[in-house]
Amino acid sequence: MQLGTTAIVLLAAAILFDSAAAQTTQAQPTTARTVVAASKLATVSDVPIYFKAVQVTIPPGESSSVTAGNGMLYQISGSTAVSLDGDTKELTGGEGLFIASGRKALLKAAPGEPSIFIHFFIVPVTDLDQPVETAPAIVQELYRTAAPIPDLKPGSYDVNLTRISFPTRMPSNPPHHRTGAALYRVLAGSGANTVEGKTDVKGPGSFIYEPSTLVHQWGNAGDEPFTFLVFNINPEGTAAVVPAAPLKAR
């Protein structure tokens, strides 16, 4: 009888161990988020504003300057010494920096290799075609919104640049939309973007614009992580992303 009881106890322990191991094995992978740069804007609703993105290449050891609209740098390769208001910050790959509208920044590439970065802007229509980084920098426009960002109300706004990575084989997240707007740039992998029941695959180099009215989903059906940048603006103190409204409430 005692042996029987002992066997039952051992069997129960083995079942619990196997169950715990199975739960550990089946644990859902998590999304990695890194805020690269962030700031606040006192207002963005006095004039219509647009998203714009350019890629900038500064030859090794050369310098450029920029005085433009509110924007954020994201270093792709090489490094850039950014001098702003008497302070200098060195940006290396994967790092970023906010530069406010009207402030002049001096940008210098390190010797040995060119500095390559993306400069994301939030600008009024009057500044869309204004020069950005000066020669000898090589500037290539990558994207601009065709119309102003809609539904921006009076008040202060949070603006940030975030790098996000979805693990492999991650199912699409629930439908959601922005409280402000966002501009995506895919860095690596391929993401499944679903809008109104239609799914498109977005690969490296793609830009995706998300106004507040766009209800959508993101997932990763691929065998490598899906990594992208999100240049986001949302009302201060409000979540950047909220669940989609019920159909009866739309």
ChimeraX attribute file (.defattr): number of C-alpha atoms within 10 A of each C-alpha:
attribute: neighborCount
match mode: 1-to-1
recipient: residues
	/A:1	6
	/A:2	7
	/A:3	8
	/A:4	9
	/A:5	10
	/A:6	11
	/A:7	12
	/A:8	12
	/A:9	12
	/A:10	12
	/A:11	12
	/A:12	12
	/A:13	12
	/A:14	12
	/A:15	12
	/A:16	12
	/A:17	12
	/A:18	12
	/A:19	12
	/A:20	12
	/A:21	12
	/A:22	11
	/A:23	11
	/A:24	10
	/A:25	9
	/A:26	9
	/A:27	9
	/A:28	10
	/A:29	11
	/A:30	10
	/A:31	13
	/A:32	11
	/A:33	14
	/A:34	12
	/A:35	14
	/A:36	20
	/A:37	19
	/A:38	17
	/A:39	17
	/A:40	16
	/A:41	16
	/A:42	11
	/A:43	15
	/A:44	19
	/A:45	16
	/A:46	11
	/A:47	11
	/A:48	16
	/A:49	22
	/A:50	18
	/A:51	25
	/A:52	20
	/A:53	23
	/A:54	20
	/A:55	21
	/A:56	23
	/A:57	22
	/A:58	27
	/A:59	21
	/A:60	17
	/A:61	14
	/A:62	17
	/A:63	20
	/A:64	20
	/A:65	18
	/A:66	16
	/A:67	18
	/A:68	22
	/A:69	20
	/A:70	19
	/A:71	23
	/A:72	25
	/A:73	25
	/A:74	25
	/A:75	22
	/A:76	20
	/A:77	17
	/A:78	20
	/A:79	24
	/A:80	27
	/A:81	18
	/A:82	22
	/A:83	16
	/A:84	14
	/A:85	9
	/A:86	7
	/A:87	8
	/A:88	14
	/A:89	13
	/A:90	16
	/A:91	22
	/A:92	18
	/A:93	15
	/A:94	14
	/A:95	18
	/A:96	24
	/A:97	21
	/A:98	21
	/A:99	24
	/A:100	18
	/A:101	15
	/A:102	11
	/A:103	13
	/A:104	15
	/A:105	22
	/A:106	18
	/A:107	25
	/A:108	23
	/A:109	25
	/A:110	19
	/A:111	13
	/A:112	10
	/A:113	14
	/A:114	21
	/A:115	28
	/A:116	24
	/A:117	26
	/A:118	21
	/A:119	24
	/A:120	25
	/A:121	26
	/A:122	25
	/A:123	22
	/A:124	17
	/A:125	15
	/A:126	10
	/A:127	15
	/A:128	19
	/A:129	9
	/A:130	10
	/A:131	11
	/A:132	19
	/A:133	23
	/A:134	17
	/A:135	13
	/A:136	13
	/A:137	23
	/A:138	15
	/A:139	20
	/A:140	12
	/A:141	12
	/A:142	16
	/A:143	18
	/A:144	19
	/A:145	15
	/A:146	9
	/A:147	11
	/A:148	17
	/A:149	20
	/A:150	15
	/A:151	14
	/A:152	22
	/A:153	13
	/A:154	12
	/A:155	13
	/A:156	16
	/A:157	22
	/A:158	20
	/A:159	26
	/A:160	21
	/A:161	27
	/A:162	19
	/A:163	22
	/A:164	19
	/A:165	19
	/A:166	25
	/A:167	22
	/A:168	18
	/A:169	15
	/A:170	21
	/A:171	14
	/A:172	16
	/A:173	12
	/A:174	12
	/A:175	17
	/A:176	18
	/A:177	20
	/A:178	22
	/A:179	20
	/A:180	25
	/A:181	26
	/A:182	24
	/A:183	22
	/A:184	19
	/A:185	23
	/A:186	21
	/A:187	19
	/A:188	17
	/A:189	22
	/A:190	25
	/A:191	26
	/A:192	21
	/A:193	18
	/A:194	18
	/A:195	14
	/A:196	10
	/A:197	8
	/A:198	9
	/A:199	15
	/A:200	12
	/A:201	16
	/A:202	18
	/A:203	18
	/A:204	15
	/A:205	13
	/A:206	16
	/A:207	20
	/A:208	16
	/A:209	18
	/A:210	19
	/A:211	19
	/A:212	21
	/A:213	15
	/A:214	16
	/A:215	19
	/A:216	22
	/A:217	20
	/A:218	21
	/A:219	22
	/A:220	24
	/A:221	20
	/A:222	17
	/A:223	12
	/A:224	14
	/A:225	20
	/A:226	27
	/A:227	23
	/A:228	25
	/A:229	22
	/A:230	22
	/A:231	26
	/A:232	23
	/A:233	25
	/A:234	22
	/A:235	22
	/A:236	15
	/A:237	9
	/A:238	12
	/A:239	12
	/A:240	19
	/A:241	16
	/A:242	14
	/A:243	12
	/A:244	18
	/A:245	12
	/A:246	7
	/A:247	6
	/A:248	5
	/A:249	6
	/A:250	6
